[in-house]
Amino acid sequence: MDTRTLERSAVLTADPDEVWAVVGDFGGLADWHPHLPPSTLEDGADAEVPGTVRAFAVGGQVVARELLLDHDTEARRYRYVLLDPVALPVDEYVATLAVHPHADGAEVRWSAVYRSPDDVVPRVESLFGDGTYGTGLDALRARFVRD
């Protein structure tokens, strides 16, 4: 298996701190992402403490779990590792969600590094890149539209 990268980004006409206030909560992804089920933090953990696990459930069944690796409010970034590969043969899937200053306001970058066979890359690009990252970034664009 080879190491792969995946990245999607969006520029928003909003202050980076305002955007981070929405996306920076590790436990609140479903609050702004329209296609993800609600998550719970296992054992009542703190959403800013490394080692916290968020679990996504559909119909009472956990469908994915992610472990927070680090959370840096000052840098407006958090990293997490996918614990359950959601029916895809990927390993070492480490994702980063970050908000950076941009000339037009803020740039949100959602990226990942992972290991997989060649034939899995198109499915990862579709499921995570377009389906998860792209859909979430589109929702943020709509949320931060300035008149």
C-alpha positions as CSV (number, residue, x, y, z in Angstrom):
1,M,0.0,0.0,0.0
2,D,1.2,3.5,-0.9
3,T,0.9,6.7,1.0
4,R,-1.8,9.0,-0.5
5,T,-3.0,12.5,0.1
6,L,-6.5,14.0,-0.1
7,E,-7.4,17.7,0.2
8,R,-10.3,20.0,-0.4
9,S,-10.5,23.7,0.5
10,A,-12.8,26.6,0.4
11,V,-12.4,30.4,0.7
12,L,-15.0,32.1,2.8
13,T,-15.8,35.8,3.2
14,A,-15.6,35.6,6.9
15,D,-13.2,36.2,9.7
16,P,-11.1,33.1,10.5
17,D,-12.0,33.2,14.2
18,E,-15.7,33.3,13.2
19,V,-15.3,30.3,11.0
20,W,-13.2,28.4,13.6
21,A,-16.0,29.1,16.2
22,V,-18.2,26.9,13.9
23,V,-15.7,24.2,12.8
24,G,-13.3,24.0,15.7
25,D,-15.5,21.8,17.9
26,F,-14.3,18.2,17.4
27,G,-17.6,17.0,18.9
28,G,-19.8,19.3,16.8
29,L,-19.2,18.3,13.2
30,A,-22.8,17.4,12.5
31,D,-23.8,20.8,13.8
32,W,-22.6,22.3,10.5
33,H,-22.2,19.4,8.1
34,P,-25.5,18.5,6.5
35,H,-24.8,14.8,5.7
36,L,-23.0,13.5,8.8
37,P,-24.9,11.8,11.6
38,P,-24.6,13.3,15.1
39,S,-21.6,12.2,17.0
40,T,-21.0,11.6,20.7
41,L,-17.8,11.9,22.6
42,E,-17.1,8.6,24.2
43,D,-16.9,8.5,28.0
44,G,-18.0,12.2,28.1
45,A,-14.5,13.3,27.0
46,D,-13.5,16.9,26.3
47,A,-13.6,17.9,22.6
48,E,-10.2,19.7,22.9
49,V,-8.2,17.0,24.6
50,P,-6.1,14.6,22.5
51,G,-7.2,11.0,23.0
52,T,-10.9,11.9,22.8
53,V,-12.9,9.6,20.5
54,R,-16.0,10.7,18.6
55,A,-18.4,8.1,17.5
56,F,-21.0,8.5,14.7
57,A,-24.1,6.5,14.9
58,V,-27.0,5.8,12.6
59,G,-30.1,4.1,14.0
60,G,-28.2,3.4,17.2
61,Q,-25.4,1.6,15.4
62,V,-21.9,3.1,15.5
63,V,-20.7,3.5,11.9
64,A,-17.4,5.4,12.4
65,R,-15.1,6.3,15.2
66,E,-12.3,9.0,15.1
67,L,-9.6,9.7,17.6
68,L,-8.4,13.3,18.2
69,L,-4.7,13.6,17.9
70,D,-4.3,17.3,18.6
71,H,-6.4,20.4,18.9
72,D,-4.8,23.8,18.5
73,T,-7.2,26.7,19.0
74,E,-4.4,29.3,18.4
75,A,-3.5,27.7,15.0
76,R,-7.2,27.0,14.3
77,R,-6.5,23.3,13.5
78,Y,-7.2,19.8,14.7
79,R,-6.0,16.4,13.6
80,Y,-7.7,13.1,14.0
81,V,-7.2,9.5,13.0
82,L,-9.9,7.3,11.6
83,L,-10.3,4.3,13.8
84,D,-12.8,2.4,11.8
85,P,-12.3,2.5,8.0
86,V,-16.0,2.8,7.0
87,A,-15.9,-0.2,4.6
88,L,-12.8,1.0,2.8
89,P,-9.4,-0.7,2.9
90,V,-7.4,2.2,4.1
91,D,-4.7,2.4,6.8
92,E,-3.3,5.2,8.9
93,Y,-5.9,7.7,7.8
94,V,-5.0,11.0,9.5
95,A,-7.1,14.0,8.7
96,T,-6.6,17.7,9.4
97,L,-9.3,20.4,9.5
98,A,-7.8,23.9,9.6
99,V,-8.8,27.5,9.1
100,H,-6.3,29.9,7.8
101,P,-6.4,33.7,7.1
102,H,-6.9,34.6,3.5
103,A,-7.0,37.9,1.6
104,D,-10.8,37.4,1.1
105,G,-11.4,36.2,4.7
106,A,-10.7,32.6,5.7
107,E,-9.6,29.5,3.9
108,V,-10.8,26.2,5.3
109,R,-8.6,23.2,4.4
110,W,-9.7,19.6,5.1
111,S,-7.0,17.1,4.2
112,A,-5.8,13.6,4.9
113,V,-2.8,11.4,4.5
114,Y,-3.6,7.6,4.3
115,R,-2.3,4.4,3.0
116,S,-4.3,2.3,0.4
117,P,-3.9,0.2,-2.7
118,D,-4.3,2.1,-6.1
119,D,-7.7,0.8,-6.8
120,V,-9.2,2.3,-3.6
121,V,-8.1,5.9,-4.3
122,P,-11.1,6.8,-6.5
123,R,-13.5,5.6,-3.8
124,V,-11.7,7.6,-1.1
125,E,-11.7,10.7,-3.4
126,S,-15.5,10.2,-3.9
127,L,-16.6,9.2,-0.4
128,F,-14.3,11.4,1.7
129,G,-13.1,14.0,-0.7
130,D,-16.3,14.9,-2.5
131,G,-18.9,13.3,-0.2
132,T,-17.6,14.4,3.2
133,Y,-15.1,17.2,2.7
134,G,-16.7,18.8,-0.4
135,T,-20.2,18.6,1.0
136,G,-19.1,20.1,4.3
137,L,-17.2,22.9,2.7
138,D,-20.2,23.7,0.4
139,A,-22.3,24.0,3.6
140,L,-19.8,26.4,5.1
141,R,-19.7,28.5,1.9
142,A,-23.5,28.8,2.1
143,R,-23.4,29.6,5.8
144,F,-20.9,32.4,5.5
145,V,-22.3,34.1,2.4
146,R,-22.1,37.9,2.8
147,D,-24.7,40.1,1.2
